[in-house]
Amino acid sequence: MTLYLLCFALFLVGLYGVIAKRDLIKIILSMGILGYAVNLFLVLVGYRQGGHYPILEGQNPVPVMVDPLPQALVLTSIVIELGSTAMVVALAIRLFQKYQTFDISKIRRLRG
Amino acid sequence: MPIELWLNFLFVLMIIGSIVALELKDVLSSIIAIGVVGLGVSISFLLLQAPDLAIVQFLFEIFCVVILIQAFIHKSHHQMESSRSNRWLTAATILTAILLFIGCLPLFKVLPPFGKPLMSTAQYYLDHGAEQTGAANLVSSIVLDYRGYDTFGEVTILFTAILGTFTILRKTAKAKHHGGQHE
């Protein structure tokens, strides 16, 4: 319960960064924080008390294992996050080349 | 519970690290603070018995810090946000976040408590994964066999994102080239 709440607090810190910051770099970093919070929450939900990591090592009574499904899906999500971060950074570089600033309130002619 | 204690400590560290990263004025310092947060996530995955995720998160964090520093470290005439009109929005956002936190408290009581997951589908994978797929690592048996289409979609998205990155970055060079010809 406390862990879920701390995870949610991390998510809210990321949300604050996305909404209140005007700096493109800070917004990219807050998107990363949002991703961390969501991934952590999914893995937290799948944890089992006293669980063993889900790799079979030949023990004869198979030990109690944690939930492997969220781990597999979070693995997918982390890789996608890397791709999207690279793409957002490329967009930010392009915007900087055009407007010479990272302040989103000064980037006004976005309509082309 | 030693694991819960460690996780609480790490989560508080990560929250402090992300607030520091968002509030610092120096770009390099905030990128490094984000690196600290990501490595905290990696250690949390290790404590939560997810070794593959810990390795992938570690690599992701290193790549992320390298990409961000490479991209943003030369922008020295980077202008900081003006504080005058921003203060209003900041206060409103913090207030909304606190209200959201209090309002969502009852939702967390509905969730299964920490350490006791539902395990309805996953128990099937744990019981039959080894004999049906032949993989000792059950996470990779899910990624590559049970949820194979998911992984296919992931690879497609990754390919598209990298293609998009190259397109965005290459277009500038072409435009400059053409501009030079016309001038």
Interface residues (C-beta under 8 A of the other chain):
Chain A: M1 T2 L3 Y4 L5 L6 C7 F8 A9 L10 L12 V13 G14 L15 Y16 G17 I19 A20 K21 R22 D23 I25 K26 I28 L29 S30 G32 I33 Y36 N39 L40 V43 L44 V45 G46 Y47 R48 Q49 G51 H52 Y53 P54 I55 L56 E57 V62 M65 V66 D67 P68 L69 Q71 A72 L73 V74 L75 T76 I78 V79 I80 E81 L82 G83 S84 T85 A86 M87 V89 A90 L91 A92 I93 R94 F96 Q97 Q100 T101 F102 D103 S105
Chain B: E4 L7 N8 F11 V12 M14 I15 S18 I19 A21 L22 V27 S30 I31 I34 V37 G38 V41 S44 F45 L48 Q49 A50 P51 D52 L53 V56 Q57 F60 F63 C64 I67 L68 A71 F72 K75 H77 H78 Q79 M80 E81 S82 N86 L89 T90 T93 I94 A97 L100 F101 C104 L105 F108 K109 L111 P112 P113 F114 G115 K116 P117 M119 T121 A122 Y125 L126 G129 A130 A136 N137 L138 V139 I142 V143 R147 D150 T151 E154 I157 L158 T160 A161 I162 G164 T165 I168 L169 K171 T172
